[in-house]
Amino acid sequence: MSSERSFKPSPHPSPRRPILGGEFFVPAVLALITLVYLMSAIQLGPPMKAGNMTASFFPIATAILMLVALICAMVHALRGKAKAPATEPTTDADSTDGESAGRQYLGLSLGAIGVIVLTAGYLLAFDLIGYFVATFVYVLLLCCLFGGGFRDKWPTKLIAAIAITLAGYLLFEVVFQVRLPTLWSQ
């Protein structure tokens, strides 16, 4: 017996099975990385000993807060996808006016891809050129990515990058007493 049905992919996703994109998968991947980080932080020992914080307190607390935030983001993405079929589907003719703003690759917006690339570059540059230069450039590029480029309000972006870099330095070097790599100490 031959089947009369042909199994062709539908151009519109089924309302029963929402397709998840970068809004779900990016937090999911970050949650997995954070879980590995949390497990290694737990191996440092208990977060409190004799009523005092130990070296593992801040890494464990940070990982737990990050996991809670990432789980909230994943739940938000799932709820958003569940409600999406109830709205009007956009057609190709409707998407011409906002085409560049909504352009996505592999389910990720251009802004998300920019953040991923900048963060990867920051992580590579951190040990090579030190905290100050890497963090200043990273924060400045993030401000430009989300703040309309280099031309708009560049003095404000420079001041924000300097302030965030100095605040991070004071937080880690002075408060947490964690030695950060610098260009001159390499």
N, C-alpha and C positions, 0 to 999 in steps of 0.2 A: 504494500500500500504506500502510495506516495502522499506526502503531506502537501496540502494546498497553501499552507501558510508559509510566507517567507519571513525570515527574521532579519529585518533591516533596522539599523539604529534609528531611533526617532530623533528629529531635530530638536524637539523640546523634551526636557527631562520629565520623567513621570512624577506626579505630585506625591505618589506613595514612597518613592525612593529619591530623596534629594541628593544631588551630587555635591560633595564637599569640596571646597577649594582651599586656597591659601589661608583664608580666615580661620580654618580649623587646623590645617596641617602644620602651619608654622608654629602655633602655640604647642601643638602635640609634640613636635620634634624638640622644641625648647624644653618641654616638660620632661622628656626622656633624658636630655642632657643634664637637666637640673636634678633629676633622680640619681644619676651617676655621681654628680657633685655632692649631693646630700649623703650618699653612702660613703664616699671618701671622707667627708667631714665628720661623720659619725665614728669613723675609724680613728680619728684623732683623740677620742676619749669623750667623757661626759662633758656636757656644756657647763655644768656647775660642779664645783668641788669645794667643800667646806664653806658654802655660802658665797664663794667668789666665782666670777666668770673665768672660764678657761679659754684656751686658744680656739676651741671648737665652737664657742657660743655664737659668735657673729656669723660664721659660715653656715651653721645649722639654722639659725634664725632667718638668715637671708634666703636660704634654699626653701624653707617652709613657706615664707611669704611669697616667694616667686612661684612656687607650685600652686598656692591658692589663687594667685592672680591668673596664672595660665589656665587653670581649670575653669575659672570664671569666663575667660576668653573663649575657651572651647565650647562651654555650655551656651554662651551668647551666640556663637557661630551656628551651633546646632539649632537653636531656637529661631534664629534668623532664616535659616534654610528651610525649616519646617513651615514658616509663615510665607516664604517667598512665592510658592505656587498660587496662593490666594490672590496675589496682586496680578496686574495685567502683564503678560509677557511682552517684552520689547521685541520689535521686529528690526530687521536690518535697516529699513527706511527710517525708523525712529532714532537709531543710534548715530546718525551722521552728525548731529549737532554737538554731542558730547563724546565723540569718538576718542579723542586723545585723552580726555580725562578718565575714561573708564577702560582704557586699554589694559589687557591682562595677558600674562604669559605664564603658562603652567598654573593657572589659578591665582597668580600673585600680581598685584598692581605694580606699576612702575616705582611708586614710592616704597613699597615693601622690598622690592628687588634692590633699590638704592640703599636702603638701610642694611640689608644683608651684605652687600658688597662693601659698604663703608665699614661695617663692624668687622668683617673678615680682614680688611686692610688694617684696621686699628689693632686687632689682635696680633697680626704679624709685625706691625711696626712698633708695638709697645716695648718689646725687649730690645729691638734693634736701635731705635732712636730715643727711647726713654719716655717716661710718663708725660713730661711737660709738652714736648713737641707733638707727640702722637695724640694726646688728649685734646690739645688746642686745635689741631687741624681737624680731628674727628668731629668735635663739637661745632666748629665753624662750618664744616661741610654739611652737617645735619641741619644747622640753622638755615643754610642756603637751600638745601633740598626742600625743606618744608616752609621756608619763608619767602619764596618768590625769586630765588636766584641771588647772584652776587651784587646786583645793582641796587636793589631796594633795601633801604635802611642798613647799609653796611656798617656804619659806626655802632649801631645797636647790637648787631651780630658779633662784632669784634669784642665789645664790652661783655656780652653774654658769654662768649667763649673764654675770655680771660677769667671772668668771675667763676664760672663752673670749674675751670681747670684749677684755680687756686682753692676753691672750696673742697674739691676732691683731694687735693694735696693735703690741706689742713686736716680733713677728716681721717685720712689713712695714716699720714705721718705723725700727726700730733695726737689725735684721739685714740686711734687703734694701734699706734706705734708699729705700723707695717712699713718696712723700707721699700720704697718704690724705685724702679730703675730710672736713672737719669742719663742724659747724653754725655755729661761730663764724668760720670762714674764708670763708664764702659771701658 
